[in-house]
């Protein structure tokens, strides 16, 4: 392509316009330009690869870890290895379940043989999943993991960010029919299904634990409940560190875990889970946007990987439906995104951009419907 040399760029407005002159570039310049383009492309590829290479996650002695999970089993799949490592380093772990996972319509239909199960049958299913959660955290940490349940509506957390924020307009679960937690073990059975109450519960937990690490769902997770839980957690962290509450010093590290993304993790839909997968690493999908964070990963020992798989096996209700998916997370590495403080400042904008209404059934490629 010839070089265009423009002359007389500052002529008076009434001067005659002169046609630009064109000259052919020196032959050696074409080669130089090609080399320059190649170098720019290589630099871009290297930068892209570097952005996707996780940095090792360091767990210090005496960490206080809060794991926020939308449903029973998410704490194990997303942070089962991290839970073990924190305990091994002499730290403490608190796991908070936002819902009891009682909105898995297809599973309850299959168990009952009814096309329209009764609310009491969905509650019974939620109780069963809570029993499985207690068994799973015992597997991960004996009796050293404290498990607490909030009991908000499974499949309905996004609506709490928008239409049902105030207690005067609580949400009613489409499966259990409840507008407040129907579980005696709920942290506060008297709270209503509204966003303000969920926000207050998370603030209360943060003030009680003063965590040094918080593991939360990634705010870009494709599952509506996971995305909403991530946003609620970030909002509570933002306000906890604000003027109304004594700010933590230093602030906790925010570790976002991802469980739902199209065609990920590898072998998620395997009919027969492979034991060999436990020796492979698990990396976040390259299509996941950076979102003000740094990719990091915890390398697990063989014993930690085995125990994580054993904890996932306690979820018999989920093993019947998504055994391949559960096995796909029992790998040699546990990936996270270490969110920057900017994520707290951006949470308001992220909530505004989140869909106000979510379909109960997931889109193709999102794998699970609607609660696991």
C-alpha positions in Angstrom: 0.0 0.0 0.0 1.6 3.4 -1.0 2.3 6.0 1.6 0.2 9.2 1.4 2.1 12.4 2.0 -0.1 15.3 2.7 1.4 18.8 1.9 0.3 22.3 2.8 -1.9 21.2 5.7 -2.1 24.8 7.0 -3.1 26.7 3.9 -5.4 29.7 4.2 -9.0 28.8 3.7 -9.1 30.7 0.3 -6.0 29.0 -1.0 -6.3 26.5 -3.9 -6.5 22.9 -2.7 -3.6 20.9 -3.8 -3.9 17.2 -4.5 -2.0 15.0 -2.1 1.2 13.4 -3.5 1.8 9.7 -3.2 5.1 8.1 -3.1 6.0 4.4 -3.0 7.6 3.3 0.3 11.1 2.0 0.2 11.1 -1.8 -0.4 12.8 -2.5 2.9 10.0 -0.6 4.8 7.4 -3.2 3.8 9.4 -5.9 5.5 9.9 -3.7 8.6 6.1 -3.0 8.8 5.4 -6.7 8.5 7.8 -7.5 11.3 6.2 -4.7 13.4 2.7 -6.1 12.8 3.8 -9.6 13.8 5.5 -8.3 17.0 2.3 -6.4 17.9 0.3 -9.5 17.4 2.7 -11.7 19.4 2.6 -9.1 22.2 -1.2 -9.1 22.2 -1.3 -12.9 22.4 1.2 -13.0 25.2 -0.7 -10.3 27.1 -3.9 -12.3 26.6 -2.3 -15.5 27.8 -0.7 -13.8 30.8 -4.1 -12.4 31.8 -5.5 -15.9 31.8 -2.6 -17.5 33.7 -3.7 -17.8 37.4 -1.3 -16.6 40.1 -0.9 -19.0 43.1 -3.4 -18.4 45.9 -1.6 -18.0 49.3 -3.5 -19.0 52.4 -2.0 -17.4 55.6 -2.1 -18.9 59.0 -5.2 -18.0 61.0 -7.5 -16.9 58.2 -11.2 -16.2 58.9 -13.0 -17.5 55.8 -16.6 -16.8 55.0 -18.1 -18.9 52.2 -21.4 -17.6 50.8 -23.3 -20.3 48.8 -26.6 -19.9 47.0 -27.5 -23.6 47.4 -26.3 -26.7 49.2 -23.3 -28.2 47.3 -22.0 -24.8 46.0 -19.7 -24.4 49.0 -18.1 -27.7 48.2 -17.8 -27.3 44.5 -16.6 -23.7 44.6 -14.4 -23.7 47.7 -14.1 -27.2 49.2 -10.3 -27.2 48.8 -10.0 -23.7 50.2 -12.1 -24.7 53.3 -9.7 -27.5 54.0 -6.6 -25.4 53.5 -7.8 -22.6 55.9 -8.6 -25.2 58.6 -5.2 -26.9 58.1 -3.5 -23.5 58.6 -5.3 -23.0 61.9 -8.0 -20.7 60.6 -11.8 -20.7 61.0 -14.5 -21.3 58.4 -18.2 -20.2 58.3 -20.4 -21.4 55.5 -23.7 -19.6 54.8 -26.4 -21.1 52.6 -28.6 -18.5 51.1 -31.3 -21.0 50.1 -32.1 -24.6 51.0 -32.2 -25.6 47.3 -35.9 -26.4 47.5 -36.7 -25.1 44.0 -35.4 -28.0 42.0 -38.8 -28.7 40.3 -37.7 -31.6 38.1 -36.0 -33.5 41.0 -39.1 -33.2 43.2 -41.3 -34.3 40.4 -39.1 -37.3 39.8 -39.0 -38.2 43.5 -42.7 -37.9 44.1 -44.0 -39.0 40.7 -46.3 -36.0 40.7 -46.5 -33.4 37.9 -47.4 -30.8 40.6 -45.8 -31.6 43.9 -47.2 -30.0 47.1 -45.4 -27.2 48.9 -44.7 -29.6 51.8 -42.9 -31.9 49.4 -40.6 -29.1 48.2 -39.9 -28.2 51.9 -39.1 -31.9 52.6 -36.7 -31.9 49.7 -35.0 -28.7 51.1 -34.6 -30.4 54.4 -33.0 -33.3 52.7 -30.5 -31.1 51.0 -29.7 -29.3 54.2 -28.9 -32.7 55.8 -26.6 -33.4 52.9 -24.9 -30.1 53.4 -24.2 -30.9 57.0 -22.7 -34.2 56.0 -20.5 -32.5 53.3 -19.0 -29.9 55.6 -18.3 -32.5 58.2 -16.4 -34.4 55.5 -14.4 -31.2 54.7 -13.7 -30.2 58.3 -15.1 -32.6 60.8 -16.9 -30.3 63.3 -14.7 -27.3 62.7 -16.9 -25.7 59.9 -19.9 -23.7 61.2 -22.8 -24.0 58.8 -25.7 -21.5 58.8 -28.8 -21.4 56.7 -30.7 -18.2 55.8 -33.5 -20.0 53.9 -34.4 -17.5 51.2 -36.4 -18.6 48.1 -34.5 -20.9 45.7 -34.8 -19.7 42.2 -36.0 -16.2 43.3 -33.0 -14.3 44.5 -32.8 -12.0 41.5 -36.3 -10.6 42.2 -35.1 -9.6 45.7 -32.7 -7.1 44.0 -35.5 -5.4 42.2 -39.3 -6.0 42.7 -39.1 -7.4 46.2 -36.5 -5.2 48.0 -38.8 -3.9 50.7 -40.4 -6.0 53.5 -43.8 -4.5 52.6 -43.6 -6.4 49.4 -42.0 -9.8 50.1 -41.6 -12.5 47.5 -43.5 -15.8 47.7 -41.7 -18.9 46.7 -43.3 -20.6 43.7 -42.4 -24.0 45.1 -42.8 -23.9 48.9 -45.4 -21.1 48.9 -43.6 -19.5 51.8 -42.8 -15.8 52.2 -40.3 -16.4 55.0 -38.0 -19.3 55.8 -39.9 -22.5 56.5 -36.9 -24.2 58.1 -36.5 -24.3 61.9 -32.7 -24.2 61.6 -32.8 -20.9 59.6 -30.6 -18.2 61.2 -33.7 -16.0 61.6 -37.0 -17.8 60.8 -38.9 -14.5 61.2 -37.2 -12.6 58.3 -39.2 -11.9 55.2 -38.3 -12.8 51.6 -37.2 -9.3 50.6 -33.9 -7.9 49.6 -33.5 -5.5 52.5 -33.7 -8.4 55.0 -31.1 -10.5 53.0 -28.9 -7.5 52.9 -29.2 -7.0 56.7 -28.5 -10.7 57.4 -25.3 -10.6 55.4 -24.2 -7.4 57.1 -24.8 -9.0 60.5 -22.7 -12.0 59.5 -19.8 -9.8 58.3 -19.8 -7.9 61.5 -19.9 -11.1 63.5 -17.1 -12.9 61.6 -14.8 -10.0 60.4 -13.5 -12.3 57.7 -10.1 -12.0 56.1 -11.3 -14.0 53.1 -14.7 -14.1 51.5 -15.5 -16.8 48.9 -18.6 -15.7 46.9 -20.2 -16.6 43.6 -18.8 -14.7 40.6 -21.1 -11.8 39.7 -21.0 -12.9 36.0 -22.0 -16.5 36.8 -24.7 -17.6 34.3 -27.0 -19.0 37.0 -29.4 -16.3 38.2 -29.2 -17.3 41.9 -25.5 -17.3 41.8 -25.2 -14.0 40.1 -27.7 -12.4 42.5 -25.9 -13.9 45.5 -22.6 -12.5 44.3 -24.2 -9.0 43.9 -25.9 -9.2 47.3 -22.5 -10.2 48.9 -20.6 -7.4 47.2 -23.3 -4.9 48.2 -23.1 -6.0 51.9 -19.3 -5.8 51.8 -19.5 -2.3 50.3 -21.8 -1.1 53.0 -19.9 -3.0 55.8 -16.7 -1.1 54.8 -18.6 2.2 54.6 -19.4 4.9 57.0 -22.1 3.1 59.0 -19.9 0.2 60.2 -16.3 0.2 61.4 -14.3 -0.6 58.3 -12.1 -3.7 58.5 -8.3 -3.3 58.4 -7.0 -4.7 56.2 -10.1 -5.5 54.0 -10.8 -9.1 53.3 -9.7 -10.8 50.1 -12.7 -11.4 47.8 -12.5 -14.7 46.0 -15.1 -15.2 43.3 -15.8 -18.8 42.3 -17.6 -19.8 39.1 -19.9 -22.8 38.7 -22.0 -22.0 35.6 -20.6 -21.1 32.2 -21.4 -22.5 28.7 -19.5 -25.7 27.9 -17.5 -25.5 31.1 -16.0 -27.1 33.2 -14.5 -29.8 31.0 -16.4 -33.1 31.0 -19.3 -31.5 33.0 -21.8 -33.7 31.1 -19.9 -36.9 31.1 -22.2 -39.9 31.5 -19.6 -41.7 33.6 -17.3 -39.4 35.6 -13.7 -40.2 35.1 -11.4 -40.7 38.1 -8.5 -39.5 36.0 -10.0 -36.0 36.0 -9.1 -35.6 39.6 -5.4 -35.4 38.6 -6.1 -32.6 36.0 -6.1 -28.9 36.7 -9.3 -26.8 36.5 -8.9 -23.4 34.9 -11.5 -20.7 34.4 -12.9 -20.4 30.9 -10.9 -18.0 28.7 -14.2 -16.3 27.6 -14.9 -15.1 31.2 -14.3 -11.3 31.3 -11.6 -10.0 33.6 -14.2 -8.0 35.6 -11.8 -6.0 37.8 -10.0 -9.1 39.0 -7.0 -11.3 38.8 -7.2 -15.0 38.2 -5.8 -17.1 41.0 -5.9 -20.8 41.9 -5.3 -23.0 44.9 -3.3 -26.1 44.1 -4.7 -29.0 46.1 -3.0 -32.0 47.5 -4.1 -35.4 46.6 -5.7 -35.8 50.0 -7.6 -32.5 49.6 -8.9 -33.4 46.2 -10.0 -36.8 47.5 -11.8 -35.2 50.4 -13.5 -32.6 48.2 -14.8 -35.4 46.0 -16.0 -37.3 49.1 -17.9 -34.2 50.3 -19.6 -33.8 46.9 -20.6 -37.5 47.1 -22.7 -36.6 50.2 -25.1 -34.8 48.0 -27.0 -37.9 46.9 -29.9 -35.8 45.5 -27.5 -34.1 43.1 -25.5 -37.2 42.3 -28.6 -38.7 40.8 -29.0 -35.8 38.3 -25.6 -34.2 37.8 -22.9 -36.6 38.9 -20.6 -35.6 36.0 -20.8 -31.9 36.9 -20.0 -32.5 40.5 -17.0 -34.7 39.6 -15.7 -32.1 37.2 -14.9 -29.7 40.1 -12.9 -32.2 42.0 -9.6 -31.3 40.3 -6.0 -30.6 41.3 -6.6 -26.9 41.3 -9.5 -24.7 42.6 -9.8 -21.5 40.5 -11.0 -18.1 41.7 -11.0 -14.5 40.6 -9.5 -12.3 43.2 -11.7 -9.2 42.9 -10.2 -5.8 43.2 -11.7 -3.1 45.5 -13.2 -1.5 42.4 -15.7 -4.3 42.3 -17.3 -2.9 45.5 -17.6 0.5 43.9 -19.2 -0.9 40.8 -21.8 -3.1 42.5 -24.5 -0.5 42.2 -24.0 -0.3 38.4 -23.9 -4.1 38.2 -27.2 -4.4 40.0 -28.8 -1.9 37.7 -27.6 -3.9 34.7 -28.8 -7.3 36.1 -32.1 -8.5 34.6 -35.0 -7.7 36.8 -36.8 -11.0 35.9 -35.1 -14.3 35.2 -36.6 -17.4 33.6 -36.8 -20.3 36.0 -35.3 -22.7 33.5 -31.7 -22.2 32.5 -30.6 -21.5 28.9 -29.0 -24.3 26.9 -25.4 -24.7 28.1 -26.0 -23.5 31.6 -26.5 -27.1 32.7 -28.6 -27.0 35.9 -32.2 -26.2 36.4 -32.8 -24.2 38.6 -31.1 -24.6 41.9 -28.1 -27.0 42.3 
